[in-house]
Amino acid sequence: MRILLASAHSAVIARWQNLLGIQDVLEQVSLIEDLIRMVSERHFDIILMHRLLVDSATCSEIRRLSPTSKLFLLSDQPDHEEGLTFLKLGIVGYANTYISPERMAEAVHVITSGGVWLGQKVIQQLILEAYNNATQRGRAASSLERQLAVMTRMERKVAEHVAQGRTNLEIAAELDIAERTVKAHLSAIYEKLQVSNRLSLALLINQGGNR
């Protein structure tokens, strides 16, 4: 896997290199001009970008030059509004610049598998927006009901709470069950509905069954 690291700070680059390990082909840039040039000249599977180096215009240009690359933005002070803004520009990952080794490994795995890695607040905001939009336009109820019919009554309740933007802890309290039970129900729901994560589940329900 070919990965490009983009940051003006050598310490950040060094940290990311240590987290990613030697099994990947790692290249690095510290200037926007070099970032644009390298992306235009060759393909990278993942591009890790330091928020202090890139702005929205740069992100859009990189997306245009390399539409199949996975863009992973890392910010010193992650903010859900910033995450949402860049998500709309094409990033598939958003995290803290100083992400832990375990979380970095998980994030890269999710991203390379075709998923989206976002902070919990960003995910919750997306779910809430989808829920509000669905409420305004009405749901394609019959189609959705056919898809949801495979779930048990309790799984259905859990899924609906997820679609309303509630956390596992909030769902557990609402349904008077343990948080680990909520997680077990979610695993079963993902398998039955053929969705890969919490965000996909919420969007499926809130957008009338359109994946």
Secondary structure as UniProt FT lines:
FT   STRAND          2..6
FT   HELIX           10..20
FT   STRAND          25..29
FT   HELIX           32..41
FT   STRAND          46..50
FT   TURN            51..53
FT   HELIX           56..65
FT   TURN            67..68
FT   STRAND          70..75
FT   HELIX           80..87
FT   TURN            88..90
FT   STRAND          93..96
FT   TURN            97..98
FT   HELIX           101..112
FT   TURN            113..114
FT   HELIX           120..137
FT   HELIX           141..148
FT   TURN            149..150
FT   HELIX           153..163
FT   TURN            164..165
FT   HELIX           168..175
FT   HELIX           179..193
FT   HELIX           198..206
FT   TURN            207..209
//
